[in-house]
Amino acid sequence: CYGFHGVHGRALPLAAGLKLSRPDLLVIAAGGDGDGYSIGGNHFLHACRRNVDLTYIVMDNQVYGMTKGQPSPTTSPEWDSALVPGGTGVRPFHPLVIGLAAGANFVARTFSGDPKGTARTIAEAIRHPGFSLIEILSPCVTFRPEERDWANQVHPAAVEETQDRAQAARRVLTDDGFNTGVLYRGDRPAYQPNFAPKDADLSEFEREFLP
């Protein structure tokens, strides 16, 4: 198991490049709602569209928890804080619906307070071909202490998962935001690049960059 730290918001291009250059590897990208859906929003759309065979785990706490509590793309418009008195007044980003519309092949939601259920969902996402999106509801009890109550609000989805993309999007749009489980499992073939690997002379690169 190897880890790679990239630039803020750029986890998906790194993950996609790695998977396309080394298709034998199992690739998982992880991030939060702040970096993944703001500076990384365009990468998110096109990763879903391309359907590269990787798993994207987004820990969503609806706030920039590491930089002192600014509102994130998924923050509700009425959330009131010292930084946004009176709320943002801005409609939040709806990542699961947008992911479905852009072409994600597997969409699920879990809760960080259910590690076993989350682990099972991650395993399912990894096994499913194509781009898998997992939203993990992850309370930030420092800047959003009211999110402690999420533990009492999450519940298994009341309906079975679907292979109908439009139906899945309608369900997500009308649920309470706390349905957990696999919400959509598609059958779109994963993207396969149409090129063959070739040998390259790395001696010049090594002379320039390696000690």
Backbone as CSV, one residue per row, in Angstrom:
resi,resn,N_x,N_y,N_z,CA_x,CA_y,CA_z,C_x,C_y,C_z
1,CYS,0.846,-1.181,0.000,0.000,0.000,0.000,0.891,1.243,0.000
2,TYR,0.669,2.141,-0.930,1.459,3.356,-1.044,0.535,4.570,-1.034
3,GLY,0.988,5.650,-0.418,0.224,6.884,-0.400,0.941,7.972,-1.170
4,PHE,0.170,8.919,-1.691,0.730,10.024,-2.473,-0.015,11.285,-2.079
5,HIS,0.708,12.271,-1.545,0.103,13.551,-1.184,0.247,14.517,-2.351
6,GLY,-0.875,14.988,-2.864,-0.854,15.929,-3.976,-1.181,17.336,-3.527
7,VAL,-1.494,18.189,-4.484,-1.832,19.580,-4.214,-3.299,19.667,-3.804
8,HIS,-3.621,20.640,-2.969,-4.988,20.823,-2.468,-5.995,20.894,-3.617
9,GLY,-6.999,20.028,-3.568,-8.034,20.013,-4.589,-7.695,19.240,-5.846
10,ARG,-6.495,18.674,-5.918,-6.059,18.022,-7.163,-5.882,16.515,-7.007
11,ALA,-6.592,15.916,-6.075,-6.424,14.474,-5.863,-6.852,13.661,-7.082
12,LEU,-7.917,14.071,-7.746,-8.452,13.255,-8.841,-7.570,13.209,-10.078
13,PRO,-6.988,14.329,-10.541,-6.091,14.194,-11.687,-4.886,13.314,-11.394
14,LEU,-4.369,13.395,-10.173,-3.255,12.522,-9.808,-3.694,11.060,-9.817
15,ALA,-4.859,10.802,-9.219,-5.351,9.424,-9.148,-5.644,8.870,-10.537
16,ALA,-6.267,9.684,-11.384,-6.592,9.226,-12.737,-5.329,8.971,-13.546
17,GLY,-4.359,9.870,-13.439,-3.105,9.676,-14.156,-2.389,8.418,-13.717
18,LEU,-2.414,8.169,-12.414,-1.777,6.966,-11.894,-2.476,5.709,-12.414
19,LYS,-3.806,5.720,-12.377,-4.550,4.539,-12.822,-4.377,4.289,-14.315
20,LEU,-4.350,5.358,-15.108,-4.217,5.184,-16.555,-2.816,4.725,-16.948
21,SER,-1.814,5.153,-16.168,-0.446,4.737,-16.486,-0.104,3.375,-15.887
22,ARG,-0.779,3.037,-14.785,-0.564,1.736,-14.139,-1.913,1.081,-13.859
23,PRO,-2.587,0.580,-14.889,-3.927,0.009,-14.694,-3.955,-1.202,-13.779
24,ASP,-2.784,-1.770,-13.478,-2.731,-2.909,-12.573,-2.917,-2.502,-11.120
25,LEU,-2.816,-1.206,-10.821,-2.920,-0.742,-9.442,-4.371,-0.489,-9.042
26,LEU,-4.650,-0.702,-7.759,-5.936,-0.329,-7.171,-5.771,1.090,-6.638
27,VAL,-6.557,2.022,-7.139,-6.357,3.437,-6.816,-7.566,3.994,-6.065
28,ILE,-7.279,4.625,-4.920,-8.301,5.285,-4.106,-7.860,6.717,-3.866
29,ALA,-8.740,7.671,-4.134,-8.474,9.080,-3.833,-9.368,9.496,-2.676
30,ALA,-8.842,10.338,-1.800,-9.615,10.781,-0.641,-9.469,12.285,-0.465
31,GLY,-10.532,12.923,-0.027,-10.500,14.362,0.220,-11.731,14.786,0.988
32,GLY,-11.972,16.085,0.999,-13.121,16.624,1.710,-14.007,17.442,0.797
33,ASP,-15.116,17.913,1.361,-16.046,18.715,0.569,-15.451,20.060,0.179
34,GLY,-14.570,20.595,1.010,-13.971,21.890,0.706,-13.064,21.847,-0.504
35,ASP,-12.054,20.985,-0.463,-11.118,20.921,-1.594,-11.734,20.217,-2.795
36,GLY,-12.522,19.169,-2.551,-13.018,18.358,-3.654,-14.059,19.027,-4.518
37,TYR,-14.856,19.908,-3.921,-15.965,20.500,-4.665,-15.796,21.991,-4.937
38,SER,-14.683,22.571,-4.492,-14.419,23.984,-4.820,-13.273,24.038,-5.819
39,ILE,-12.048,24.079,-5.335,-10.912,24.126,-6.260,-10.844,22.855,-7.108
40,GLY,-11.367,21.748,-6.576,-11.351,20.499,-7.334,-12.648,20.190,-8.050
41,GLY,-13.575,21.145,-8.102,-14.884,20.875,-8.682,-14.845,20.465,-10.140
42,ASN,-14.019,21.129,-10.924,-13.936,20.788,-12.346,-13.321,19.406,-12.543
43,HIS,-12.313,19.090,-11.732,-11.726,17.745,-11.795,-12.785,16.689,-11.466
44,PHE,-13.619,16.993,-10.472,-14.672,16.059,-10.063,-15.621,15.753,-11.221
45,LEU,-16.081,16.792,-11.900,-17.012,16.599,-13.018,-16.421,15.690,-14.094
46,HIS,-15.182,15.952,-14.471,-14.597,15.211,-15.589,-14.104,13.829,-15.178
47,ALA,-13.800,13.643,-13.897,-13.483,12.291,-13.434,-14.724,11.406,-13.522
48,CYS,-15.873,11.957,-13.129,-17.135,11.216,-13.279,-17.418,10.930,-14.753
49,ARG,-17.217,11.929,-15.593,-17.504,11.795,-17.028,-16.620,10.743,-17.682
50,ARG,-15.339,10.753,-17.352,-14.407,9.803,-17.985,-14.633,8.379,-17.493
51,ASN,-15.074,8.248,-16.245,-15.343,6.924,-15.678,-14.087,6.067,-15.582
52,VAL,-12.990,6.691,-15.172,-11.761,5.940,-14.897,-12.016,5.024,-13.700
53,ASP,-11.427,3.857,-13.715,-11.683,2.844,-12.687,-10.937,3.178,-11.394
54,LEU,-11.521,4.044,-10.588,-10.946,4.384,-9.287,-12.071,4.729,-8.318
55,THR,-11.740,4.795,-7.045,-12.717,5.101,-5.997,-12.381,6.440,-5.358
56,TYR,-13.368,7.312,-5.262,-13.191,8.648,-4.680,-14.008,8.732,-3.397
57,ILE,-13.320,8.897,-2.275,-13.951,9.001,-0.960,-13.920,10.461,-0.525
58,VAL,-15.097,11.029,-0.292,-15.189,12.430,0.125,-15.778,12.489,1.527
59,MET,-15.002,13.011,2.470,-15.461,13.181,3.846,-16.118,14.552,3.966
60,ASP,-17.429,14.553,4.034,-18.218,15.784,3.948,-18.680,16.218,5.337
61,ASN,-18.129,17.340,5.812,-18.584,17.902,7.088,-19.261,19.260,6.911
62,GLN,-19.441,19.672,5.666,-20.151,20.910,5.324,-19.487,22.151,5.930
63,VAL,-18.152,22.101,6.012,-17.406,23.245,6.540,-15.925,23.036,6.217
64,TYR,-15.166,24.124,6.159,-13.708,24.012,6.059,-13.171,23.835,7.474
65,GLY,-13.120,22.598,7.940,-12.755,22.332,9.318,-11.293,22.574,9.636
66,MET,-10.404,22.457,8.642,-8.970,22.605,8.908,-8.502,24.050,8.822
67,THR,-9.365,24.929,8.349,-8.964,26.337,8.226,-9.941,27.253,8.953
68,LYS,-10.404,26.776,10.111,-11.119,27.605,11.095,-12.571,27.892,10.775
69,GLY,-13.220,27.029,10.004,-14.660,27.072,9.956,-15.332,27.931,8.920
70,GLN,-14.685,28.152,7.772,-15.388,28.855,6.694,-16.448,27.934,6.083
71,PRO,-17.506,28.504,5.499,-18.492,27.664,4.814,-17.875,27.003,3.585
72,SER,-18.280,25.779,3.328,-17.776,25.023,2.177,-18.856,24.977,1.095
73,PRO,-18.574,24.362,-0.057,-19.601,24.270,-1.099,-20.867,23.534,-0.669
74,THR,-20.779,22.664,0.353,-21.963,21.911,0.774,-22.643,22.498,2.009
75,THR,-22.182,23.649,2.481,-22.794,24.285,3.651,-24.204,24.775,3.324
76,SER,-25.138,24.531,4.228,-26.514,24.987,4.015,-26.576,26.511,4.094
77,PRO,-27.490,27.151,3.352,-27.513,28.620,3.268,-27.844,29.306,4.578
78,GLU,-28.528,28.608,5.482,-28.940,29.253,6.733,-27.944,29.068,7.871
79,TRP,-26.827,28.347,7.613,-25.866,28.125,8.699,-25.248,29.442,9.135
80,ASP,-25.386,29.746,10.409,-24.948,31.020,10.971,-23.697,30.805,11.817
81,SER,-22.684,31.636,11.595,-21.466,31.551,12.403,-20.828,32.927,12.475
82,ALA,-19.734,33.032,13.229,-19.039,34.317,13.339,-18.507,34.772,11.987
83,LEU,-18.171,33.808,11.120,-17.635,34.153,9.802,-18.728,34.482,8.800
84,VAL,-19.902,33.892,8.991,-21.030,34.169,8.079,-22.282,34.473,8.905
85,PRO,-22.293,35.603,9.607,-23.484,35.943,10.397,-24.713,36.078,9.503
86,GLY,-25.760,35.389,9.890,-26.970,35.410,9.075,-27.000,34.352,8.000
87,GLY,-25.929,33.576,7.870,-25.881,32.514,6.869,-25.283,32.965,5.550
88,THR,-24.995,32.013,4.700,-24.381,32.327,3.405,-25.405,32.819,2.390
89,GLY,-26.622,32.322,2.499,-27.641,32.673,1.512,-27.403,32.057,0.146
90,VAL,-26.477,31.097,0.076,-26.100,30.485,-1.203,-26.532,29.019,-1.213
91,ARG,-27.166,28.619,-2.286,-27.597,27.232,-2.430,-26.389,26.307,-2.419
92,PRO,-26.412,25.226,-1.636,-25.243,24.347,-1.571,-25.090,23.469,-2.807
93,PHE,-23.870,23.058,-3.042,-23.513,22.075,-4.070,-24.134,20.734,-3.682
94,HIS,-24.668,19.986,-4.629,-25.288,18.687,-4.347,-24.450,17.606,-5.020
95,PRO,-23.384,17.149,-4.351,-22.380,16.319,-5.030,-22.899,15.009,-5.596
96,LEU,-23.802,14.329,-4.899,-24.248,13.033,-5.404,-25.087,13.187,-6.665
97,VAL,-25.947,14.189,-6.689,-26.754,14.435,-7.891,-25.863,14.857,-9.053
98,ILE,-24.913,15.738,-8.776,-24.008,16.197,-9.828,-23.121,15.049,-10.308
99,GLY,-22.666,14.222,-9.375,-21.878,13.056,-9.761,-22.657,12.110,-10.659
100,LEU,-23.924,11.896,-10.325,-24.776,11.053,-11.169,-24.951,11.665,-12.551
101,ALA,-25.222,12.964,-12.591,-25.429,13.635,-13.877,-24.173,13.606,-14.734
102,ALA,-23.006,13.688,-14.088,-21.748,13.722,-14.834,-21.294,12.342,-15.284
103,GLY,-21.837,11.269,-14.668,-21.506,9.934,-15.159,-20.875,8.973,-14.179
104,ALA,-20.839,9.299,-12.883,-20.281,8.358,-11.903,-20.989,7.010,-12.020
105,ASN,-20.231,5.933,-11.901,-20.774,4.592,-12.147,-21.231,3.889,-10.879
106,PHE,-20.873,4.437,-9.723,-21.250,3.864,-8.426,-21.343,5.031,-7.462
107,VAL,-22.472,5.166,-6.775,-22.674,6.291,-5.858,-23.227,5.756,-4.545
108,ALA,-22.602,6.165,-3.440,-23.039,5.694,-2.128,-22.835,6.784,-1.087
109,ARG,-23.550,6.632,0.027,-23.379,7.547,1.162,-23.247,6.712,2.434
110,THR,-22.287,7.061,3.276,-22.112,6.372,4.544,-21.918,7.408,5.649
111,PHE,-21.716,6.920,6.872,-21.539,7.785,8.043,-20.273,7.370,8.768
112,SER,-19.457,8.347,9.140,-18.179,8.025,9.787,-18.369,7.333,11.133
113,GLY,-19.539,7.502,11.748,-19.820,6.825,13.012,-20.179,5.362,12.847
114,ASP,-20.191,4.886,11.608,-20.462,3.480,11.309,-19.281,2.920,10.522
115,PRO,-18.151,2.683,11.195,-16.948,2.266,10.459,-17.096,0.930,9.744
116,LYS,-17.829,-0.006,10.314,-17.982,-1.304,9.653,-18.822,-1.173,8.384
117,GLY,-19.919,-0.430,8.478,-20.739,-0.215,7.291,-19.992,0.550,6.222
118,THR,-19.199,1.532,6.653,-18.402,2.305,5.703,-17.372,1.421,5.015
119,ALA,-16.730,0.550,5.789,-15.728,-0.357,5.210,-16.363,-1.280,4.172
120,ARG,-17.550,-1.775,4.462,-18.233,-2.655,3.493,-18.557,-1.898,2.203
121,THR,-19.009,-0.654,2.355,-19.357,0.137,1.174,-18.118,0.455,0.346
122,ILE,-17.014,0.789,1.009,-15.768,1.057,0.291,-15.327,-0.186,-0.485
123,ALA,-15.441,-1.353,0.146,-15.060,-2.592,-0.539,-15.929,-2.818,-1.781
124,GLU,-17.231,-2.539,-1.670,-18.116,-2.677,-2.835,-17.718,-1.703,-3.941
125,ALA,-17.394,-0.475,-3.552,-17.005,0.536,-4.539,-15.734,0.131,-5.268
126,ILE,-14.777,-0.400,-4.543,-13.518,-0.824,-5.152,-13.751,-1.942,-6.162
127,ARG,-14.635,-2.861,-5.806,-14.896,-3.997,-6.705,-15.681,-3.586,-7.951
128,HIS,-16.424,-2.495,-7.872,-17.262,-2.098,-9.006,-16.419,-1.374,-10.052
129,PRO,-16.524,-1.729,-11.322,-15.711,-1.069,-12.356,-16.160,0.366,-12.599
130,GLY,-15.211,1.191,-12.974,-15.516,2.585,-13.278,-15.325,3.497,-12.081
131,PHE,-15.797,4.727,-12.221,-15.608,5.748,-11.189,-16.645,5.578,-10.083
132,SER,-16.166,5.369,-8.865,-17.041,5.195,-7.705,-16.922,6.398,-6.783
133,LEU,-18.062,6.947,-6.383,-18.119,8.105,-5.492,-18.774,7.700,-4.179
134,ILE,-18.054,7.912,-3.082,-18.605,7.644,-1.753,-18.590,8.931,-0.945
135,GLU,-19.760,9.354,-0.515,-19.870,10.494,0.388,-19.944,9.954,1.810
136,ILE,-18.966,10.338,2.638,-18.990,9.933,4.041,-19.375,11.146,4.879
137,LEU,-20.545,11.105,5.484,-20.967,12.178,6.380,-20.053,12.153,7.602
138,SER,-19.279,13.215,7.779,-18.219,13.232,8.793,-18.350,14.488,9.646
139,PRO,-19.038,14.426,10.781,-19.267,15.626,11.582,-17.978,16.329,11.998
140,CYS,-17.996,17.663,11.934,-16.903,18.474,12.478,-17.408,19.065,13.788
141,VAL,-17.086,18.405,14.891,-17.653,18.826,16.175,-16.933,20.043,16.757
142,THR,-15.851,20.480,16.111,-15.155,21.685,16.564,-15.880,22.936,16.093
143,PHE,-16.114,23.040,14.801,-16.729,24.249,14.249,-18.225,24.093,13.977
144,ARG,-18.699,22.849,13.998,-20.132,22.622,13.813,-20.613,21.595,14.840
145,PRO,-20.619,21.974,16.121,-20.982,21.009,17.166,-22.381,20.435,17.009
146,GLU,-23.266,21.163,16.293,-24.616,20.642,16.089,-24.620,19.370,15.248
147,GLU,-23.512,19.122,14.541,-23.445,17.921,13.711,-23.293,16.640,14.533
148,ARG,-23.074,16.784,15.852,-23.073,15.591,16.704,-24.388,14.820,16.553
149,ASP,-25.457,15.546,16.265,-26.775,14.916,16.162,-26.925,14.071,14.901
150,TRP,-25.961,14.156,13.983,-26.043,13.328,12.784,-26.144,11.848,13.137
151,ALA,-25.531,11.472,14.264,-25.573,10.068,14.678,-27.006,9.594,14.890
152,ASN,-27.902,10.518,15.252,-29.306,10.165,15.469,-30.154,10.323,14.211
153,GLN,-29.580,10.913,13.179,-30.349,11.199,11.972,-30.076,10.237,10.818
154,VAL,-28.878,9.651,10.794,-28.564,8.747,9.681,-29.400,7.474,9.779
155,HIS,-29.731,6.917,8.623,-30.544,5.702,8.581,-30.319,5.022,7.237
156,PRO,-30.501,3.703,7.185,-30.364,3.013,5.898,-31.404,3.514,4.903
157,ALA,-31.029,3.535,3.641,-31.963,3.958,2.601,-33.209,3.080,2.634
158,ALA,-34.364,3.716,2.475,-35.641,2.995,2.580,-35.963,2.196,1.327
159,VAL,-35.228,2.429,0.252,-35.490,1.726,-1.009,-34.214,1.030,-1.474
160,GLU,-34.385,0.051,-2.334,-33.244,-0.677,-2.875,-32.436,0.220,-3.814
161,GLU,-31.151,-0.102,-3.941,-30.328,0.617,-4.911,-30.905,0.445,-6.308
162,THR,-30.550,1.326,-7.198,-31.101,1.280,-8.548,-29.987,1.353,-9.588
163,GLN,-30.286,0.873,-10.779,-29.385,1.026,-11.920,-29.885,2.113,-12.863
164,ASP,-30.944,2.787,-12.470,-31.520,3.875,-13.257,-30.953,5.198,-12.744
165,ARG,-30.118,5.826,-13.548,-29.417,7.040,-13.114,-30.401,8.162,-12.748
166,ALA,-31.404,8.378,-13.578,-32.372,9.448,-13.319,-33.169,9.170,-12.050
167,GLN,-33.545,7.923,-11.854,-34.282,7.568,-10.647,-33.428,7.794,-9.402
168,ALA,-32.156,7.414,-9.471,-31.254,7.632,-8.341,-31.130,9.115,-8.020
169,ALA,-31.005,9.942,-9.054,-30.892,11.386,-8.838,-32.155,11.947,-8.193
170,ARG,-33.325,11.494,-8.647,-34.583,11.962,-8.046,-34.667,11.575,-6.577
171,ARG,-34.241,10.361,-6.270,-34.275,9.913,-4.877,-33.363,10.763,-3.997
172,VAL,-32.165,11.028,-4.486,-31.217,11.816,-3.698,-31.722,13.242,-3.510
173,LEU,-32.338,13.794,-4.536,-32.863,15.158,-4.445,-33.993,15.278,-3.438
174,THR,-34.729,14.202,-3.228,-35.903,14.283,-2.359,-35.700,13.611,-1.006
175,ASP,-34.532,13.004,-0.763,-34.334,12.391,0.549,-33.926,13.451,1.567
176,ASP,-33.699,13.028,2.797,-33.386,13.982,3.865,-31.896,14.248,4.015
177,GLY,-31.083,13.670,3.136,-29.640,13.860,3.208,-28.937,12.907,4.144
178,PHE,-29.691,11.995,4.775,-29.088,11.076,5.740,-29.330,9.609,5.386
179,ASN,-29.874,9.347,4.200,-29.974,7.968,3.715,-28.574,7.415,3.494
180,THR,-28.296,6.236,4.002,-26.980,5.633,3.798,-27.110,4.321,3.030
181,GLY,-26.023,3.959,2.379,-25.987,2.731,1.599,-25.630,3.022,0.152
182,VAL,-25.638,1.986,-0.661,-25.385,2.143,-2.093,-26.648,2.715,-2.729
183,LEU,-26.516,3.838,-3.412,-27.660,4.520,-4.002,-27.783,4.257,-5.500
184,TYR,-26.654,3.999,-6.146,-26.675,3.756,-7.595,-25.513,2.856,-7.963
185,ARG,-25.790,1.897,-8.837,-24.753,0.985,-9.330,-24.970,0.841,-10.835
186,GLY,-24.131,1.498,-11.620,-24.307,1.502,-13.064,-23.530,0.401,-13.760
187,ASP,-23.727,0.323,-15.068,-23.056,-0.715,-15.856,-22.248,-0.124,-17.008
188,ARG,-21.903,1.153,-16.901,-21.111,1.777,-17.964,-19.685,1.233,-17.927
189,PRO,-19.116,0.824,-19.047,-17.747,0.297,-19.037,-16.744,1.351,-18.572
190,ALA,-15.779,0.916,-17.778,-14.730,1.832,-17.331,-13.895,2.292,-18.518
191,TYR,-13.388,3.499,-18.422,-12.570,4.059,-19.503,-11.279,3.269,-19.655
192,GLN,-10.972,2.911,-20.889,-9.733,2.210,-21.201,-8.969,3.024,-22.240
193,PRO,-7.803,3.541,-21.900,-7.042,4.335,-22.873,-6.603,3.488,-24.057
194,ASN,-6.636,4.082,-25.220,-6.309,3.359,-26.450,-4.854,3.609,-26.849
195,PHE,-3.960,3.214,-25.976,-2.541,3.314,-26.316,-1.791,2.217,-25.576
196,ALA,-0.660,1.860,-26.131,0.160,0.805,-25.542,1.356,1.425,-24.829
197,PRO,1.784,0.842,-23.712,2.978,1.364,-23.036,4.211,1.193,-23.907
198,LYS,5.172,2.066,-23.719,6.417,1.953,-24.475,7.590,2.293,-23.572
199,ASP,8.729,1.768,-23.920,9.937,2.024,-23.144,10.403,3.460,-23.365
200,ALA,11.027,4.016,-22.341,11.539,5.383,-22.441,12.902,5.459,-21.777
201,ASP,13.734,6.343,-22.267,15.057,6.572,-21.698,14.933,7.663,-20.635
202,LEU,15.132,7.292,-19.378,14.969,8.230,-18.269,16.294,8.799,-17.780
203,SER,17.362,8.528,-18.480,18.678,8.945,-17.986,18.790,10.459,-17.869
204,GLU,18.252,11.212,-18.837,18.318,12.671,-18.768,17.492,13.198,-17.593
205,PHE,16.331,12.616,-17.390,15.485,12.998,-16.259,16.209,12.731,-14.941
206,GLU,16.837,11.576,-14.842,17.529,11.213,-13.613,18.699,12.147,-13.336
207,ARG,19.424,12.525,-14.372,20.553,13.443,-14.180,20.072,14.805,-13.682
208,GLU,18.911,15.250,-14.168,18.425,16.585,-13.807,17.792,16.633,-12.426
209,PHE,17.074,15.571,-12.048,16.254,15.660,-10.848,16.696,14.769,-9.697
210,LEU,17.497,13.748,-9.957,17.895,12.854,-8.879,19.295,13.213,-8.392
211,PRO,19.512,13.150,-7.090,20.845,13.501,-6.556,21.901,12.490,-6.964
